[in-house]
Amino acid sequence: MNNIFKMLAIVLVVALMACNKGKVQKPATEAGTTSTKKSNTTKLLVQIKDEEGSIVTIEHDEKGRIVKLAYYTGDKFEYSRTITYNEAFGSIWVESKPAEGEEEFADGEIIYEKRELYKIFYELGNAWSVMTINEAGYILTDSNDWFRAGERHDHKYEYQDGKLTSKTSSVFIEGELQSEVVSNFKYDDHRSPFYKDETPIWLLQQLFEGFGLKNNLISTSDNVIDVTYEYEFDSDGYPTKRTRILEHGGVVEYLVTNYYYAIN
């Protein structure tokens, strides 16, 4: 009889595990935990929602790569991005579509092509731009001139221990430097929302600028503003709540963002 009960208990546990697979995880604030314990559970970010009503939903393919992003303000759909991986030609297409009736984007379709080992070319509007990446897939330089005739935007990235530590953004008009901003970044040692995401790292950097990819940003600073971030985590070590603290001109602003996941 005891063996029967043990077998039934095992079946029940397996069934519960199957039911929970793929479900969106609630923020840690709702579960009442701020644990930073890490587990082997693989989670993929499926929604970002801040207290001002901005929402981003994220879909992945079977390989764990992002294939669609949809942006909302409250219940109102704003636009979407569809990502297509053409492995046969070594290219990635990112197509942006606004809500019905809204004006099409100037950069509505971006084609990324890896023509050389560490160079990725992409088309913005009618102009081709180029990124260089390192062996790990992180962006080293990015240069484009699609904004307006005679204007070029250059970006240079620097890393330490695999983490972005600084980004220099320069604007040139007719070859003359007009402005330059150096941004500096610091991180914690916890998993970021993209810790297990299989999207190419350089593409994640393009899609989610301002996020840490392996660990979480705890501060960003430049010659204009300083921003710090605080986090709460779930029992698997993934961040579920971020509080952004922005200081500018003596004014301090707070913005809370929640992250939701699906078990992969």
C-alpha positions in Angstrom: 0.0 0.0 0.0 2.8 2.4 0.9 4.4 1.7 -2.5 1.1 2.7 -4.2 1.0 6.0 -2.4 4.6 6.7 -3.3 3.8 6.0 -7.0 0.8 8.3 -6.9 2.8 11.1 -5.3 5.4 10.9 -8.0 2.8 11.0 -10.8 1.2 14.1 -9.1 4.5 15.9 -8.9 5.2 15.2 -12.6 1.8 16.4 -13.6 2.2 19.6 -11.7 5.6 20.2 -13.3 4.0 19.8 -16.7 1.2 22.2 -16.0 3.6 24.9 -14.8 5.9 24.7 -17.8 5.6 27.8 -20.0 3.5 29.8 -17.5 4.4 33.5 -17.0 6.0 34.1 -13.6 4.6 36.8 -11.3 6.9 39.6 -10.1 8.8 38.9 -6.8 6.9 41.8 -5.2 3.7 39.9 -5.7 5.2 36.8 -4.2 6.8 38.7 -1.4 10.3 37.5 -2.0 13.6 39.3 -2.7 15.8 36.2 -2.7 19.0 36.2 -4.9 19.5 32.5 -4.8 20.4 31.1 -8.2 19.1 27.8 -9.6 19.5 25.9 -12.8 16.0 27.0 -14.0 16.1 28.5 -17.5 13.7 31.4 -17.9 13.1 33.7 -20.8 11.8 37.3 -20.5 8.3 37.6 -22.0 7.1 40.9 -20.7 8.5 44.2 -19.5 6.0 46.6 -17.8 6.6 49.9 -16.0 4.3 51.9 -13.8 3.8 54.6 -16.4 2.0 52.0 -18.6 4.7 51.1 -21.1 4.6 47.4 -22.0 6.8 45.3 -24.2 5.9 41.7 -24.9 8.6 39.3 -26.2 8.2 36.1 -28.2 11.0 33.5 -28.7 11.6 30.7 -31.1 12.4 27.1 -30.2 16.1 28.0 -30.0 15.4 30.7 -27.4 16.0 33.6 -29.8 13.7 36.7 -29.9 11.4 36.7 -32.9 8.9 39.3 -32.1 8.5 42.4 -29.9 5.3 44.3 -29.4 5.1 47.7 -27.7 2.0 49.1 -25.9 1.0 52.1 -23.9 -1.6 50.7 -21.6 -4.0 48.7 -23.8 -3.1 50.7 -26.9 -0.8 48.9 -29.4 1.9 51.2 -30.7 4.2 49.1 -32.9 5.9 45.8 -33.3 9.2 44.4 -34.4 9.5 41.0 -36.2 12.9 39.3 -36.4 13.6 36.7 -39.1 16.8 34.7 -39.0 18.0 33.7 -42.5 20.7 31.3 -41.6 21.3 30.1 -45.2 22.4 33.7 -46.1 23.8 34.7 -42.8 21.4 37.6 -42.4 18.8 38.8 -39.9 15.8 41.0 -40.9 14.2 43.3 -38.3 10.9 44.7 -39.6 9.1 47.4 -37.6 5.4 48.0 -38.1 3.4 50.8 -36.5 -0.3 50.5 -35.5 -2.8 50.5 -38.3 -3.2 54.0 -39.7 0.0 55.3 -38.3 2.9 56.6 -40.4 5.5 54.0 -41.4 9.0 54.2 -39.9 11.9 55.5 -41.8 13.9 52.6 -40.5 11.0 50.2 -40.9 13.2 47.4 -42.2 16.8 46.7 -41.1 18.8 44.0 -42.8 21.9 42.7 -40.9 24.5 40.8 -42.9 27.6 39.1 -41.4 29.8 39.5 -44.4 33.1 39.0 -42.5 34.0 37.2 -39.3 33.8 40.2 -37.0 31.9 42.7 -39.2 28.1 43.1 -39.5 26.7 45.3 -42.2 23.2 46.7 -42.0 20.9 48.8 -44.0 19.1 51.8 -42.5 16.9 53.6 -44.9 19.0 53.9 -48.1 22.4 53.8 -46.3 24.6 50.9 -45.3 26.3 51.0 -42.0 28.8 48.7 -40.3 29.3 47.2 -36.9 32.5 45.5 -35.7 32.1 42.9 -33.0 34.5 40.9 -30.8 35.0 37.2 -30.6 32.2 36.9 -27.9 29.8 38.8 -30.2 29.7 42.1 -28.4 29.7 45.4 -30.4 33.0 47.2 -30.5 32.2 50.0 -33.0 29.0 51.1 -34.8 28.9 53.8 -37.5 26.0 55.0 -39.5 25.1 58.1 -41.5 21.4 57.5 -42.3 20.0 60.3 -40.1 20.4 63.1 -42.6 22.8 64.1 -45.4 26.3 64.9 -44.2 25.7 63.6 -40.6 27.3 60.6 -39.1 26.9 58.9 -35.7 29.8 56.9 -34.4 29.7 54.7 -31.3 32.7 53.0 -29.6 32.2 50.4 -26.9 34.7 49.3 -24.2 34.5 46.2 -22.0 36.0 44.6 -18.9 35.5 41.0 -17.9 32.9 40.7 -20.6 30.8 43.6 -19.4 30.3 47.0 -21.2 32.0 49.6 -19.1 31.8 52.6 -21.4 30.3 53.9 -24.6 31.5 56.9 -26.5 28.9 58.4 -28.8 30.1 61.0 -31.4 28.2 63.1 -33.9 29.9 64.4 -37.0 28.5 66.9 -39.6 30.5 67.2 -42.9 33.3 65.4 -41.1 33.6 67.8 -38.2 33.0 66.6 -34.7 29.9 68.3 -33.2 29.3 66.5 -29.9 30.6 63.6 -27.9 29.1 61.9 -24.9 30.9 59.2 -22.8 28.6 56.9 -20.8 29.9 54.7 -18.0 28.2 51.5 -16.7 28.4 49.4 -13.5 26.8 46.0 -12.8 25.8 43.7 -10.0 26.7 40.0 -10.0 23.2 38.6 -10.4 21.4 37.3 -13.5 19.9 39.8 -15.9 16.6 39.2 -17.6 18.5 38.1 -20.7 20.8 35.7 -18.9 19.6 32.7 -20.8 18.5 34.4 -24.0 20.0 33.0 -27.2 19.5 36.0 -29.4 22.9 37.2 -30.8 24.5 39.5 -28.2 25.1 42.3 -30.6 21.4 42.3 -31.6 20.3 42.3 -28.0 22.5 45.4 -27.6 20.7 47.1 -30.4 17.2 46.1 -29.2 17.6 46.6 -25.5 20.1 49.4 -25.0 20.2 50.3 -21.3 19.9 46.7 -20.1 22.7 44.5 -18.8 22.9 41.3 -20.8 24.5 38.8 -18.3 24.3 40.9 -15.1 22.1 43.9 -14.1 23.0 47.5 -14.5 23.3 49.2 -11.2 24.4 52.6 -12.5 24.9 54.6 -15.6 26.5 58.1 -15.8 27.6 60.6 -18.4 28.2 64.4 -18.5 24.4 65.1 -18.3 22.7 62.7 -15.9 23.3 59.9 -13.4 21.1 56.9 -13.1 21.1 54.2 -10.5 19.0 51.0 -10.3 17.8 48.7 -7.5 16.4 45.2 -7.9 14.3 42.5 -6.4 14.7 38.9 -7.4 12.7 35.7 -7.5 13.7 32.4 -5.9 15.6 31.4 -9.1 17.8 34.5 -9.0 16.1 36.4 -11.9 15.2 40.1 -11.4 11.5 40.7 -11.2 11.4 44.4 -10.2 13.7 47.3 -11.1 13.6 50.7 -9.6 15.3 53.4 -11.7 16.5 56.4 -9.7 17.4 59.3 -12.0 19.0 62.5 -10.8 19.1 65.6 -13.0 19.3 69.2 -12.1 18.8 68.5 -8.5 15.5 66.6 -9.2 15.2 62.9 -8.3 12.8 60.7 -10.3 11.8 57.1 -9.7 10.4 54.6 -12.1 9.4 51.0 -11.2 9.6 48.3 -13.9 8.4 44.7 -13.5 9.8 41.7 -15.5 7.8 38.6 -16.3 9.2 35.2 -17.5 8.3 31.9 -19.0 10.2 28.7 -18.1 11.9 27.4 -21.1 
